[in-house]
């Protein structure tokens, strides 16, 4: 099933879920009021059971929606390339060709490392963390722009992910990657970086 079919199914699911929730409400509302816990006022049935059922129905629909998140089902993992056995061109070129990242860098560091923004809906991940930016530079490669300072030697590539340095480091080492893990913003953003030695 492709992404378009999945989105249609998810939309149908929530539409059906909403109809089902509405049907439960009307079915209960049509029941005669037979206990002191409910009362009829201005033609409207007020019943605590209705409220409970609607809350449970909403909770179930929200839980199902979270479980079927497109981020989880359609994530494109960068883990295999972040073993540091590739190079910047081989890492970045397919992501541009497949439209996972914008071809124009959103930022170029002084050392010429280019930061590329993931495209809308690309859902890139690295070691289970959502990707904020993809990094890359390779000497004498027209795909990358040069910065104002001394460029990195050879090539460098990686990703900036949402997550703390400690948790990212643990996943990277668990995967036996040689990538360097560097804190960008405490608790929020962490860089996973490979470079030519």
Backbone as JSON Lines, residues from 0, in Angstrom:
{"i":0,"aa":"X","n":[0.85,-1.18,0.0],"ca":[0.0,0.0,0.0],"c":[0.89,1.24,0.0]}
{"i":1,"aa":"X","n":[0.67,2.16,-0.94],"ca":[1.49,3.36,-1.0],"c":[0.98,4.42,-0.03]}
{"i":2,"aa":"X","n":[1.71,5.53,0.07],"ca":[1.39,6.56,1.06],"c":[0.01,7.15,0.82]}
{"i":3,"aa":"X","n":[-0.35,7.38,-0.46],"ca":[-1.66,7.97,-0.77],"c":[-2.78,7.06,-0.3]}
{"i":4,"aa":"X","n":[-2.65,5.74,-0.58],"ca":[-3.68,4.79,-0.15],"c":[-3.78,4.74,1.37]}
{"i":5,"aa":"X","n":[-2.61,4.81,2.04],"ca":[-2.61,4.79,3.49],"c":[-3.35,6.0,4.05]}
{"i":6,"aa":"X","n":[-3.06,7.2,3.49],"ca":[-3.71,8.41,3.98],"c":[-5.22,8.35,3.78]}
{"i":7,"aa":"X","n":[-5.65,7.8,2.63],"ca":[-7.09,7.65,2.38],"c":[-7.72,6.71,3.4]}
{"i":8,"aa":"X","n":[-7.02,5.59,3.67],"ca":[-7.55,4.62,4.62],"c":[-7.64,5.22,6.02]}
{"i":9,"aa":"X","n":[-6.6,6.0,6.41],"ca":[-6.6,6.62,7.71],"c":[-7.73,7.63,7.84]}
{"i":10,"aa":"X","n":[-7.94,8.43,6.77],"ca":[-9.03,9.41,6.77],"c":[-10.38,8.71,6.89]}
{"i":11,"aa":"X","n":[-10.55,7.62,6.13],"ca":[-11.8,6.85,6.18],"c":[-12.01,6.27,7.57]}
{"i":12,"aa":"X","n":[-10.9,5.77,8.16],"ca":[-10.97,5.17,9.49],"c":[-11.5,6.18,10.51]}
{"i":13,"aa":"X","n":[-10.94,7.4,10.49],"ca":[-11.37,8.39,11.45],"c":[-12.79,8.88,11.17]}
{"i":14,"aa":"X","n":[-13.16,8.95,9.86],"ca":[-14.51,9.34,9.52],"c":[-15.5,8.3,10.04]}
{"i":15,"aa":"X","n":[-15.17,7.01,9.82],"ca":[-16.04,5.92,10.3],"c":[-16.08,5.94,11.82]}
{"i":16,"aa":"X","n":[-14.89,6.18,12.44],"ca":[-14.83,6.24,13.9],"c":[-15.72,7.34,14.44]}
{"i":17,"aa":"X","n":[-15.72,8.49,13.77],"ca":[-16.55,9.62,14.21],"c":[-18.03,9.28,14.08]}
{"i":18,"aa":"X","n":[-18.38,8.62,12.97],"ca":[-19.78,8.2,12.76],"c":[-20.18,7.21,13.83]}
{"i":19,"aa":"X","n":[-19.27,6.26,14.13],"ca":[-19.56,5.26,15.15],"c":[-19.77,5.92,16.5]}
{"i":20,"aa":"X","n":[-18.91,6.89,16.84],"ca":[-19.06,7.6,18.1],"c":[-20.38,8.32,18.16]}
{"i":21,"aa":"X","n":[-20.78,8.94,17.04],"ca":[-22.06,9.65,16.98],"c":[-23.22,8.68,17.14]}
{"i":22,"aa":"X","n":[-23.09,7.5,16.51],"ca":[-24.16,6.5,16.61],"c":[-24.32,6.02,18.05]}
{"i":23,"aa":"X","n":[-23.19,5.83,18.75],"ca":[-23.26,5.41,20.16],"c":[-23.99,6.46,20.98]}
{"i":24,"aa":"X","n":[-23.67,7.74,20.73],"ca":[-24.32,8.82,21.47],"c":[-25.83,8.8,21.24]}
{"i":25,"aa":"X","n":[-26.23,8.73,19.97],"ca":[-27.67,8.77,19.67],"c":[-28.39,7.54,20.2]}
{"i":26,"aa":"X","n":[-27.74,6.37,20.16],"ca":[-28.36,5.14,20.66],"c":[-28.63,5.27,22.16]}
{"i":27,"aa":"X","n":[-27.65,5.81,22.89],"ca":[-27.82,5.98,24.34],"c":[-28.82,7.09,24.64]}
{"i":28,"aa":"X","n":[-28.77,8.14,23.85],"ca":[-29.67,9.27,24.09],"c":[-31.13,8.87,23.88]}
{"i":29,"aa":"X","n":[-31.37,7.88,23.01],"ca":[-32.74,7.43,22.73],"c":[-33.3,6.54,23.83]}
{"i":30,"aa":"X","n":[-32.41,6.04,24.72],"ca":[-32.89,5.17,25.79],"c":[-33.71,5.98,26.78]}
{"i":31,"aa":"X","n":[-34.77,5.36,27.35],"ca":[-35.56,6.08,28.36],"c":[-34.72,6.33,29.61]}
{"i":32,"aa":"X","n":[-34.96,7.43,30.24],"ca":[-34.24,7.78,31.46],"c":[-34.86,7.02,32.61]}
{"i":33,"aa":"X","n":[-34.11,6.09,33.19],"ca":[-34.75,5.2,34.17],"c":[-34.05,5.18,35.52]}
{"i":34,"aa":"X","n":[-33.03,5.98,35.76],"ca":[-32.32,5.99,37.04],"c":[-32.2,7.43,37.52]}
{"i":35,"aa":"X","n":[-32.04,7.59,38.84],"ca":[-31.9,8.94,39.37],"c":[-30.67,9.67,38.83]}
{"i":36,"aa":"X","n":[-29.68,8.92,38.24],"ca":[-28.45,9.55,37.78],"c":[-28.65,10.35,36.5]}
{"i":37,"aa":"X","n":[-29.82,10.2,35.85],"ca":[-30.06,10.98,34.63],"c":[-31.36,11.73,34.76]}
{"i":38,"aa":"X","n":[-31.47,12.78,33.99],"ca":[-32.68,13.58,34.05],"c":[-32.97,14.17,32.69]}
{"i":39,"aa":"X","n":[-34.24,14.46,32.43],"ca":[-34.64,15.07,31.17],"c":[-34.92,16.54,31.41]}
{"i":40,"aa":"X","n":[-34.29,17.38,30.56],"ca":[-34.49,18.82,30.72],"c":[-34.55,19.45,29.34]}
{"i":41,"aa":"X","n":[-35.63,20.15,29.05],"ca":[-35.84,20.83,27.77],"c":[-35.67,19.87,26.6]}
{"i":42,"aa":"X","n":[-36.17,18.64,26.76],"ca":[-36.15,17.67,25.67],"c":[-34.78,17.05,25.44]}
{"i":43,"aa":"X","n":[-33.79,17.34,26.26],"ca":[-32.44,16.8,26.09],"c":[-32.14,15.79,27.19]}
{"i":44,"aa":"X","n":[-31.67,14.63,26.82],"ca":[-31.34,13.61,27.81],"c":[-29.92,13.86,28.3]}
{"i":45,"aa":"X","n":[-29.76,14.01,29.6],"ca":[-28.43,14.18,30.17],"c":[-28.13,12.9,30.94]}
{"i":46,"aa":"X","n":[-27.15,12.18,30.53],"ca":[-26.9,10.87,31.1],"c":[-25.38,10.67,31.26]}
{"i":47,"aa":"X","n":[-24.96,10.31,32.45],"ca":[-23.53,10.15,32.69],"c":[-22.95,9.02,31.87]}
{"i":48,"aa":"X","n":[-23.74,8.02,31.55],"ca":[-23.25,6.89,30.74],"c":[-22.81,7.36,29.36]}
{"i":49,"aa":"X","n":[-23.58,8.31,28.81],"ca":[-23.23,8.85,27.49],"c":[-21.86,9.5,27.54]}
{"i":50,"aa":"X","n":[-21.64,10.3,28.56],"ca":[-20.35,10.98,28.69],"c":[-19.21,9.98,28.8]}
{"i":51,"aa":"X","n":[-19.4,8.92,29.59],"ca":[-18.37,7.9,29.76],"c":[-18.05,7.2,28.45]}
{"i":52,"aa":"X","n":[-19.1,6.82,27.72],"ca":[-18.9,6.12,26.45],"c":[-18.18,7.01,25.45]}
{"i":53,"aa":"X","n":[-18.58,8.28,25.38],"ca":[-17.94,9.2,24.44],"c":[-16.48,9.42,24.79]}
{"i":54,"aa":"X","n":[-16.18,9.51,26.09],"ca":[-14.78,9.67,26.49],"c":[-13.96,8.45,26.1]}
{"i":55,"aa":"X","n":[-14.52,7.26,26.34],"ca":[-13.8,6.03,25.98],"c":[-13.59,5.94,24.47]}
{"i":56,"aa":"X","n":[-14.66,6.29,23.71],"ca":[-14.56,6.24,22.25],"c":[-13.48,7.2,21.75]}
{"i":57,"aa":"X","n":[-13.45,8.42,22.29],"ca":[-12.44,9.4,21.89],"c":[-11.04,8.92,22.22]}
{"i":58,"aa":"X","n":[-10.89,8.33,23.43],"ca":[-9.58,7.83,23.84],"c":[-9.09,6.74,22.92]}
{"i":59,"aa":"X","n":[-9.98,5.81,22.54],"ca":[-9.61,4.72,21.64],"c":[-9.21,5.26,20.27]}
{"i":60,"aa":"X","n":[-9.98,6.2,19.73],"ca":[-9.66,6.77,18.41],"c":[-8.33,7.51,18.42]}
{"i":61,"aa":"X","n":[-8.06,8.24,19.5],"ca":[-6.78,8.95,19.6],"c":[-5.64,7.97,19.68]}
{"i":62,"aa":"X","n":[-5.8,6.9,20.47],"ca":[-4.76,5.89,20.61],"c":[-4.49,5.19,19.28]}
{"i":63,"aa":"X","n":[-5.56,4.88,18.54],"ca":[-5.39,4.23,17.24],"c":[-4.68,5.17,16.28]}
{"i":64,"aa":"X","n":[-5.06,6.46,16.3],"ca":[-4.42,7.44,15.43],"c":[-2.94,7.57,15.72]}
{"i":65,"aa":"X","n":[-2.58,7.56,17.0],"ca":[-1.17,7.66,17.37],"c":[-0.42,6.42,16.93]}
{"i":66,"aa":"X","n":[-1.06,5.27,17.07],"ca":[-0.42,4.01,16.68],"c":[-0.21,3.88,15.19]}
{"i":67,"aa":"X","n":[-1.04,4.54,14.4],"ca":[-0.93,4.45,12.94],"c":[-0.26,5.67,12.34]}
{"i":68,"aa":"X","n":[0.53,6.36,13.15],"ca":[1.19,7.58,12.67],"c":[2.02,7.32,11.43]}
{"i":69,"aa":"X","n":[1.88,8.17,10.39],"ca":[2.68,8.0,9.19],"c":[4.18,8.06,9.46]}
{"i":70,"aa":"X","n":[4.59,8.77,10.53],"ca":[6.01,8.86,10.86],"c":[6.56,7.46,11.12]}
{"i":71,"aa":"X","n":[5.75,6.63,11.81],"ca":[6.22,5.3,12.14],"c":[6.12,4.35,10.96]}
{"i":72,"aa":"X","n":[5.05,4.45,10.2],"ca":[4.83,3.51,9.12],"c":[5.63,3.84,7.86]}
{"i":73,"aa":"X","n":[5.93,5.11,7.64],"ca":[6.6,5.49,6.4],"c":[7.93,6.2,6.65]}
{"i":74,"aa":"X","n":[8.56,5.92,7.78],"ca":[9.85,6.55,8.08],"c":[10.93,6.0,7.15]}
{"i":75,"aa":"X","n":[11.8,6.9,6.7],"ca":[12.95,6.49,5.88],"c":[14.18,6.57,6.78]}
{"i":76,"aa":"X","n":[14.71,5.42,7.18],"ca":[15.82,5.37,8.13],"c":[17.16,5.61,7.45]}
{"i":77,"aa":"X","n":[17.97,6.46,8.05],"ca":[19.3,6.76,7.53],"c":[20.38,5.9,8.21]}
{"i":78,"aa":"X","n":[19.99,5.03,9.12],"ca":[20.93,4.24,9.92],"c":[22.01,3.53,9.09]}
{"i":79,"aa":"X","n":[21.63,2.82,8.01],"ca":[22.67,2.07,7.28],"c":[23.8,2.96,6.76]}
{"i":80,"aa":"X","n":[23.48,4.17,6.3],"ca":[24.52,5.06,5.77],"c":[25.33,5.73,6.87]}
{"i":81,"aa":"X","n":[24.78,5.75,8.09],"ca":[25.48,6.41,9.19],"c":[26.44,5.46,9.91]}
{"i":82,"aa":"X","n":[26.88,4.43,9.19],"ca":[27.93,3.55,9.73],"c":[29.31,4.12,9.43]}
{"i":83,"aa":"X","n":[29.33,5.27,8.72],"ca":[30.57,6.0,8.38],"c":[31.45,5.24,7.39]}
{"i":84,"aa":"X","n":[30.86,4.36,6.61],"ca":[31.62,3.63,5.59],"c":[31.3,4.14,4.18]}
{"i":85,"aa":"X","n":[30.57,5.25,4.1],"ca":[30.19,5.82,2.81],"c":[30.96,7.11,2.6]}
{"i":86,"aa":"X","n":[30.41,8.04,1.84],"ca":[30.97,9.38,1.69],"c":[29.82,10.35,1.5]}
{"i":87,"aa":"X","n":[30.11,11.64,1.53],"ca":[29.05,12.65,1.51],"c":[28.21,12.6,0.23]}
{"i":88,"aa":"X","n":[28.86,12.43,-0.91],"ca":[28.11,12.4,-2.17],"c":[27.15,11.21,-2.21]}
{"i":89,"aa":"X","n":[27.65,10.04,-1.85],"ca":[26.82,8.83,-1.87],"c":[25.68,8.91,-0.85]}
{"i":90,"aa":"X","n":[25.87,9.69,0.21],"ca":[24.84,9.85,1.23],"c":[23.77,10.85,0.81]}
{"i":91,"aa":"X","n":[24.22,12.0,0.3],"ca":[23.3,13.11,-0.01],"c":[22.58,12.94,-1.34]}
{"i":92,"aa":"X","n":[23.28,12.52,-2.39],"ca":[22.69,12.47,-3.74],"c":[21.37,11.68,-3.81]}
{"i":93,"aa":"X","n":[21.28,10.46,-3.25],"ca":[20.0,9.75,-3.33],"c":[18.87,10.45,-2.57]}
{"i":94,"aa":"X","n":[19.21,11.13,-1.48],"ca":[18.18,11.85,-0.71],"c":[17.61,13.02,-1.51]}
{"i":95,"aa":"X","n":[18.48,13.66,-2.3],"ca":[18.0,14.74,-3.18],"c":[17.2,14.16,-4.34]}
{"i":96,"aa":"X","n":[17.73,13.11,-4.96],"ca":[17.05,12.49,-6.11],"c":[15.67,11.98,-5.74]}
{"i":97,"aa":"X","n":[15.55,11.4,-4.54],"ca":[14.26,10.84,-4.09],"c":[13.4,11.86,-3.37]}
{"i":98,"aa":"X","n":[13.87,13.12,-3.38],"ca":[13.12,14.25,-2.8],"c":[12.86,14.11,-1.3]}
{"i":99,"aa":"X","n":[13.8,13.5,-0.6],"ca":[13.71,13.44,0.86],"c":[14.23,14.73,1.5]}
{"i":100,"aa":"X","n":[15.13,15.43,0.78],"ca":[15.65,16.7,1.28],"c":[15.64,17.73,0.15]}
{"i":101,"aa":"X","n":[15.58,19.01,0.53],"ca":[15.66,20.09,-0.46],"c":[17.07,20.13,-1.04]}
{"i":102,"aa":"X","n":[17.2,20.34,-2.35],"ca":[18.54,20.36,-2.95],"c":[19.37,21.58,-2.56]}
{"i":103,"aa":"X","n":[18.71,22.67,-2.19],"ca":[19.43,23.87,-1.77],"c":[19.6,23.85,-0.25]}
{"i":104,"aa":"X","n":[20.85,23.92,0.23],"ca":[21.06,23.9,1.68],"c":[20.41,25.08,2.38]}
{"i":105,"aa":"X","n":[19.87,24.85,3.56],"ca":[19.27,25.93,4.33],"c":[20.35,26.72,5.07]}
{"i":106,"aa":"X","n":[21.53,26.12,5.2],"ca":[22.64,26.78,5.89],"c":[23.96,26.17,5.43]}
{"i":107,"aa":"X","n":[24.99,27.01,5.33],"ca":[26.33,26.54,5.02],"c":[27.27,27.05,6.11]}
{"i":108,"aa":"X","n":[27.87,26.13,6.83],"ca":[28.79,26.5,7.91],"c":[30.09,27.04,7.33]}
{"i":109,"aa":"X","n":[30.87,27.71,8.18],"ca":[32.15,28.26,7.74],"c":[33.07,27.16,7.21]}
{"i":110,"aa":"X","n":[32.97,25.95,7.8],"ca":[33.83,24.84,7.36],"c":[33.26,24.11,6.14]}
{"i":111,"aa":"X","n":[32.24,24.71,5.51],"ca":[31.6,24.24,4.28],"c":[30.62,23.09,4.46]}
{"i":112,"aa":"X","n":[30.35,22.67,5.68],"ca":[29.33,21.64,5.88],"c":[27.97,22.25,5.55]}
{"i":113,"aa":"X","n":[27.26,21.62,4.62],"ca":[25.94,22.08,4.18],"c":[24.85,21.39,5.0]}
{"i":114,"aa":"X","n":[23.89,22.17,5.45],"ca":[22.74,21.61,6.18],"c":[21.52,21.67,5.28]}
{"i":115,"aa":"X","n":[20.95,20.49,4.99],"ca":[19.79,20.37,4.12],"c":[18.54,20.1,4.94]}
{"i":116,"aa":"X","n":[17.46,20.78,4.56],"ca":[16.18,20.6,5.25],"c":[15.41,19.42,4.67]}
{"i":117,"aa":"X","n":[14.89,18.51,5.52],"ca":[14.03,17.44,4.99],"c":[12.78,18.04,4.35]}
{"i":118,"aa":"X","n":[12.31,17.45,3.27],"ca":[11.1,17.94,2.61],"c":[9.88,17.58,3.46]}
{"i":119,"aa":"X","n":[8.82,18.3,3.24],"ca":[7.58,18.07,3.98],"c":[7.08,16.64,3.76]}
{"i":120,"aa":"X","n":[6.86,15.94,4.85],"ca":[6.34,14.58,4.77],"c":[7.39,13.51,4.5]}
{"i":121,"aa":"X","n":[8.67,13.88,4.49],"ca":[9.71,12.88,4.17],"c":[9.95,11.91,5.33]}
{"i":122,"aa":"X","n":[9.69,12.34,6.54],"ca":[9.78,11.47,7.72],"c":[11.11,10.72,7.83]}
{"i":123,"aa":"X","n":[12.2,11.45,7.76],"ca":[13.52,10.85,7.9],"c":[13.8,10.56,9.38]}
{"i":124,"aa":"X","n":[14.44,9.42,9.64],"ca":[14.85,9.08,11.0],"c":[16.3,8.61,10.98]}
{"i":125,"aa":"X","n":[16.93,8.7,12.13],"ca":[18.28,8.17,12.31],"c":[18.32,7.5,13.68]}
{"i":126,"aa":"X","n":[18.52,6.2,13.68],"ca":[18.57,5.4,14.9],"c":[17.31,5.59,15.75]}
{"i":127,"aa":"X","n":[16.18,5.78,15.07],"ca":[14.89,5.91,15.75],"c":[14.52,7.34,16.12]}
{"i":128,"aa":"X","n":[15.39,8.3,15.85],"ca":[15.11,9.7,16.17],"c":[14.74,10.46,14.9]}
{"i":129,"aa":"X","n":[13.79,11.37,15.03],"ca":[13.35,12.16,13.88],"c":[14.44,13.15,13.46]}
{"i":130,"aa":"X","n":[14.67,13.27,12.16],"ca":[15.74,14.11,11.64],"c":[15.3,15.56,11.46]}
{"i":131,"aa":"X","n":[16.11,16.48,11.99],"ca":[15.86,17.92,11.85],"c":[16.58,18.46,10.61]}
{"i":132,"aa":"X","n":[17.79,17.96,10.34],"ca":[18.57,18.41,9.18],"c":[19.54,17.32,8.77]}
{"i":133,"aa":"X","n":[19.88,17.31,7.49],"ca":[20.87,16.37,6.95],"c":[22.11,17.17,6.6]}
{"i":134,"aa":"X","n":[23.28,16.66,6.99],"ca":[24.53,17.38,6.81],"c":[25.42,16.71,5.78]}
{"i":135,"aa":"X","n":[26.2,17.52,5.03],"ca":[27.13,16.92,4.09],"c":[28.06,17.92,3.43]}
{"i":136,"aa":"X","n":[29.24,17.45,3.1],"ca":[30.18,18.22,2.3],"c":[31.23,17.27,1.75]}
{"i":137,"aa":"X","n":[31.59,17.49,0.48],"ca":[32.68,16.74,-0.12],"c":[33.49,17.69,-0.98]}
{"i":138,"aa":"X","n":[34.79,17.64,-0.79],"ca":[35.7,18.55,-1.49],"c":[35.58,18.38,-3.0]}
{"i":139,"aa":"X","n":[35.55,19.52,-3.71],"ca":[35.46,19.55,-5.18],"c":[34.22,18.85,-5.73]}
{"i":140,"aa":"X","n":[33.11,18.95,-5.01],"ca":[31.84,18.36,-5.46],"c":[30.84,19.5,-5.62]}
{"i":141,"aa":"X","n":[30.35,19.69,-6.84],"ca":[29.46,20.82,-7.15],"c":[28.12,20.74,-6.41]}
{"i":142,"aa":"X","n":[27.8,19.6,-5.84],"ca":[26.55,19.46,-5.1],"c":[26.55,20.32,-3.83]}
{"i":143,"aa":"X","n":[27.74,20.64,-3.33],"ca":[27.87,21.35,-2.06],"c":[28.42,22.76,-2.26]}
{"i":144,"aa":"X","n":[27.93,23.68,-1.43],"ca":[28.43,25.05,-1.46],"c":[29.58,25.2,-0.47]}
{"i":145,"aa":"X","n":[30.48,26.1,-0.79],"ca":[31.63,26.34,0.09],"c":[31.32,27.4,1.11]}
{"i":146,"aa":"X","n":[31.88,27.24,2.3],"ca":[31.71,28.23,3.36],"c":[32.78,29.29,3.31]}
{"i":147,"aa":"X","n":[32.77,30.16,4.3],"ca":[33.68,31.3,4.32],"c":[35.04,30.96,4.94]}
{"i":148,"aa":"X","n":[35.14,29.81,5.59],"ca":[36.39,29.46,6.27],"c":[37.08,28.27,5.63]}
{"i":149,"aa":"X","n":[37.92,27.63,6.43],"ca":[38.67,26.46,5.98],"c":[37.72,25.26,5.92]}
{"i":150,"aa":"X","n":[37.58,24.61,4.76],"ca":[36.63,23.48,4.67],"c":[37.16,22.24,5.37]}
{"i":151,"aa":"X","n":[36.26,21.34,5.71],"ca":[36.67,20.07,6.29],"c":[37.5,19.32,5.25]}
{"i":152,"aa":"X","n":[38.39,18.48,5.7],"ca":[39.25,17.72,4.79],"c":[38.48,16.54,4.22]}
{"i":153,"aa":"X","n":[38.54,16.38,2.91],"ca":[37.88,15.23,2.28],"c":[36.38,15.36,2.27]}
{"i":154,"aa":"X","n":[35.69,14.54,3.05],"ca":[34.24,14.57,3.1],"c":[33.74,14.45,4.54]}
{"i":155,"aa":"X","n":[32.5,14.86,4.73],"ca":[31.84,14.72,6.02],"c":[30.34,14.67,5.76]}
{"i":156,"aa":"X","n":[29.62,13.89,6.54],"ca":[28.16,13.82,6.4],"c":[27.53,13.35,7.7]}
{"i":157,"aa":"X","n":[26.23,13.56,7.81],"ca":[25.53,13.12,9.02],"c":[24.13,13.69,9.09]}
{"i":158,"aa":"X","n":[23.61,13.78,10.31],"ca":[22.25,14.27,10.52],"c":[22.14,14.91,11.9]}
{"i":159,"aa":"X","n":[21.25,15.89,12.0],"ca":[20.9,16.47,13.29],"c":[19.52,15.93,13.64]}
{"i":160,"aa":"X","n":[19.4,15.33,14.82],"ca":[18.14,14.68,15.21],"c":[17.57,15.32,16.48]}
{"i":161,"aa":"X","n":[16.27,15.11,16.67],"ca":[15.61,15.55,17.9],"c":[15.86,14.49,18.97]}
{"i":162,"aa":"X","n":[16.57,14.86,20.03],"ca":[16.86,13.93,21.1],"c":[18.07,14.38,21.89]}
{"i":163,"aa":"X","n":[18.22,13.87,23.1],"ca":[19.35,14.24,23.94],"c":[20.6,13.49,23.48]}
{"i":164,"aa":"X","n":[21.76,14.08,23.74],"ca":[23.03,13.47,23.32],"c":[23.2,12.08,23.95]}
{"i":165,"aa":"X","n":[22.79,11.92,25.2],"ca":[22.96,10.65,25.89],"c":[22.15,9.54,25.23]}
{"i":166,"aa":"X","n":[20.88,9.83,24.94],"ca":[20.02,8.79,24.34],"c":[20.45,8.48,22.91]}
{"i":167,"aa":"X","n":[20.87,9.51,22.16],"ca":[21.33,9.29,20.78],"c":[22.62,8.48,20.79]}
{"i":168,"aa":"X","n":[23.55,8.85,21.66],"ca":[24.82,8.13,21.78],"c":[24.6,6.65,22.07]}
{"i":169,"aa":"X","n":[23.67,6.37,22.96],"ca":[23.39,4.97,23.32],"c":[22.91,4.18,22.1]}
{"i":170,"aa":"X","n":[22.02,4.76,21.3],"ca":[21.51,4.07,20.11],"c":[22.59,3.89,19.05]}
{"i":171,"aa":"X","n":[23.42,4.92,18.88],"ca":[24.48,4.87,17.86],"c":[25.49,3.78,18.22]}
{"i":172,"aa":"X","n":[25.89,3.71,19.48],"ca":[26.85,2.68,19.91],"c":[26.23,1.28,19.86]}
{"i":173,"aa":"X","n":[24.96,1.21,20.17],"ca":[24.24,-0.07,20.09],"c":[24.26,-0.62,18.66]}
{"i":174,"aa":"X","n":[24.22,0.29,17.68],"ca":[24.25,-0.1,16.27],"c":[25.68,-0.29,15.75]}
{"i":175,"aa":"X","n":[26.67,-0.14,16.63],"ca":[28.09,-0.31,16.28],"c":[28.56,0.68,15.22]}
{"i":176,"aa":"X","n":[27.96,1.87,15.19],"ca":[28.39,2.91,14.27],"c":[29.59,3.65,14.85]}
{"i":177,"aa":"X","n":[30.47,4.12,13.97],"ca":[31.64,4.89,14.4],"c":[31.37,6.39,14.37]}
{"i":178,"aa":"X","n":[30.14,6.78,14.16],"ca":[29.8,8.2,14.06],"c":[30.1,8.93,15.37]}
{"i":179,"aa":"X","n":[30.47,10.21,15.21],"ca":[30.67,11.08,16.37],"c":[29.32,11.66,16.74]}
{"i":180,"aa":"X","n":[29.0,11.67,18.03],"ca":[27.74,12.24,18.52],"c":[28.06,13.53,19.26]}
{"i":181,"aa":"X","n":[27.4,14.62,18.85],"ca":[27.72,15.93,19.41],"c":[26.42,16.67,19.77]}
{"i":182,"aa":"X","n":[26.36,17.18,20.98],"ca":[25.2,17.95,21.42],"c":[25.14,19.28,20.7]}
{"i":183,"aa":"X","n":[23.98,19.6,20.13],"ca":[23.77,20.89,19.46],"c":[23.02,21.83,20.38]}
{"i":184,"aa":"X","n":[21.85,21.41,20.84],"ca":[21.07,22.12,21.85],"c":[20.75,21.11,22.94]}
{"i":185,"aa":"X","n":[21.13,21.38,24.2],"ca":[20.91,20.41,25.27],"c":[19.49,19.85,25.28]}
{"i":186,"aa":"X","n":[19.42,18.54,25.36],"ca":[18.17,17.77,25.44],"c":[17.37,17.78,24.14]}
{"i":187,"aa":"X","n":[17.49,18.82,23.33],"ca":[16.64,18.98,22.15],"c":[17.25,18.46,20.85]}
{"i":188,"aa":"X","n":[18.44,18.91,20.49],"ca":[19.04,18.55,19.2],"c":[20.44,17.97,19.38]}
{"i":189,"aa":"X","n":[20.72,16.9,18.61],"ca":[22.02,16.23,18.66],"c":[22.47,15.9,17.24]}
{"i":190,"aa":"X","n":[23.76,16.1,16.98],"ca":[24.33,15.8,15.67],"c":[24.99,14.42,15.68]}
{"i":191,"aa":"X","n":[24.77,13.68,14.59],"ca":[25.44,12.4,14.36],"c":[26.31,12.63,13.12]}
{"i":192,"aa":"X","n":[27.61,12.47,13.24],"ca":[28.51,12.97,12.21],"c":[29.57,11.96,11.84]}
{"i":193,"aa":"X","n":[29.78,11.78,10.53],"ca":[30.84,10.93,10.0],"c":[31.77,11.81,9.18]}
{"i":194,"aa":"X","n":[33.09,11.58,9.28],"ca":[34.02,12.32,8.45],"c":[35.22,11.47,8.08]}
{"i":195,"aa":"X","n":[35.83,11.84,6.96],"ca":[36.99,11.11,6.47],"c":[38.16,11.33,7.4]}
{"i":196,"aa":"X","n":[38.85,10.24,7.73],"ca":[39.98,10.34,8.66],"c":[41.28,10.53,7.88]}
